[in-house]
Each structure stands twice: as structure tokens, then as C-alpha cells.
Amino acid sequence: MTIDARSDHLTHSILAAQPGSRVQTHVAYDADEQARNLHGWNQTYDQLTAGCFVGGLTELCVDHMQVFVETTSHTLRQTCEVQKDAYWFGVPTCPSGSGRIDAQVISGDALAFRPGGVEFELLTSAGYEIFGVVVSGEMLRRYAAEVEGVGAGNHLPDAEVVPIGAQRKEQLCTLLRQLLDDGAASGAPLTSTARINLQASVLASLFDVGALSAAGQAAMPARPRRQSIVWEARDYVLANRDRAINVPELCEQLHVSRRTLQYCFQDVLNMAPATYLRAIRLNGARRDLSNAARESHSVQDVAAAWGFWHLSQFATDYRKMFGIRPSETLKAAAERRARFAH
């Protein structure tokens, strides 16, 4: 069982009180109401400047992770606490110096970090926007050990303000904004596979930007082994073609860290593992669609057989890859067979 499959059996969840796993949007006209809208937090907001308050919150709670973006119209003093055995990463989009955590300035190239069970103070200026990620401790420790190859506790920041670089910070904000925007646009609860992939993607991004410490530079496999890892990954995906295999599962199956897997794919194929493995599944679907007329299969049948359960996303990815819609491949195959039949 992979770390993601096992995460469904964790007894601790930071989202125990939150039904469903879809994006929720709230607007508040009172600072106390704004504080209450964020699930799983113990906090109090004091409005420090005059005027009618307006706050916005867009939030997604999935299994063992919470992702949100919060906007507030006025200067606030916030006392905050995440529940125990969880960790919060706060990523402001506002200019350097417009926010402080426990009196420390959050610079323009940095994010804020605090463990659960410890109260902290945020001072935020008017017109403030901040992204937040809260992840359960058990899931973070398991992911760090089994996917990133980092020992217990070695991956956590040792400061409240963590410099990561302005460009990396912008990349992280872009990822989180896109994630929330996509969820809000769909309006539907995420599937189990989508929830697993989302959590793995966010955790990978936190390691990639330096919010969490990855393992030191390990010796990379020799070239024959790099090629072997790539082909083993391909074989595993093809053997499990009816579901989307994610990078954490591959790491667990191949007994390599995510960095090693990425290095091998970049060296052998000059692309990321997820990009290549998705291309393999799309090519498999295209071949089956080309033969589907004889077997009376539909686009939906073929997509599901290759682990694509979101039909509109499959059609978009397919057209981007091959320049035509899946239905057009199916129609062309039927016309070709009709010609040969005569």
C-alpha cells in the first residue's frame, strides 16, 4: 500500500469537522466572522483601523490538508493557533514589510511557518492577501520519509520567517491560486485520485521552493540504472493503466526518492516524470481509439481504461497532445474501416 492509499486510514485528520472536499468561498463583513470562517483554527481578529470591514476566504479542505487564500480590507492583529500535530505555511502576496509574525517582518521573498498547538500573532496591513497551507503532521512525516528521503524532523523550518526567494514564492502562489481557481470553477467535490494528487503536488512544491528541506545531494544512479528506473516506471504505469499513477506511488514502488526519479527522467528523456507518464497513457488511449470501431468502444470507455475519469480534461489534454479531439480519432478509424470493408 502506498503512502497515499494509507493516508485514508489515518485516525488523525485536520479536517475532521469539514464535510466534503470542494472549494468553499466566504465573504465576511466583521473581523470576528472572518476569523470563524477558517476551519480548524483557534483565532481572534482585532480590527485596528477605522471603517467597514470586508474579508474574503476561498478554502479547500481535503483529507489531511487545507489550502486557502484570505483577503482582509483593514489592518488586523490576529492571534492564531492551528490544531496540534499540524503545520501551517503562510505565503503573503503583499509587499515586503506589510505583515509581521510575532513582531518579525515577513519579507517579500519569504513565507511564514508555525507548528500546531502553539499560539502566534499576525499583524497584517490593509488590503492584505495571504495563501495558507495546513498539513497534518503524520502525513507530512510520511511523505518526507517515503517520497523525499528525509528523516523525521529534519525537513521542518527552524524559524518563523523562511526566506525562499521572490521567484519561488511567486511560483508557489501561482500554483495555489490555480488549484483554488480550478476547484471553484468545477464546483464538484474532488475524486479520491484528485485529492491524493493534489496533496502530493502541494507537498512537492513546498519541498521544491525550499519551504521544507530536502535531503542533501545524494549520489545519483549510474546511467544504466537511470534508464532502468525510467523503463520500470513506464512498465508499472502500463501494468496499472486503468488508474493514474502518481509520483509518490512510483517512488514507493521503485524505492527511489522523488529527486532521484526526477533526475533520471530529466537525464534520459529530458522531461518530468509526470509529463512523460501522462503522455504514455494518452498515446495508449489514442491507439485504442484507432482500433475502437471494430470493438464498439466509446471515447468514455477508452478514457476510463487508461485512467482518465474526467472526460472534459481528457479531451483537452488529448487535443493539446495530438491536435484533434478523441471523437475525431474514433470517427476517422470508423471511416477507414468502412472503406476497407468495401
Buried (B, 14 or more C-beta within 10 A) or exposed (E): EBBBEBBEEEEBBBBEEBEEBBBBEBEBEBBBBBBBBBBBBEBBBEBBEEEEBBBBBBBBBBBBBBBBBBBBBBBBBBBBBBBEBBBBBBBBBBEEEBBBBEEEBBBBBBBBBBBBEEEBEBBBBBEBBBBBBBBBBBBBBBBBBBBBBBEEEBBBBEEBBBBBEEEBBBBBBEBBBEBBEBBBEBEEBBEEBBBBBBBBBBBBBBBBBBBBBBBEEEEEBEEEEBBBBBEBBBEBBBEEBEBBBBBBBBBBBBEBBBBBBBBBBEBBBEEBBBEBBBBBBBEBBBEBBBEBBEEEBEBEEBBBBBBBBBEEBBBEBBEEBBEEBBEBBBBBBEEEEEEEEE
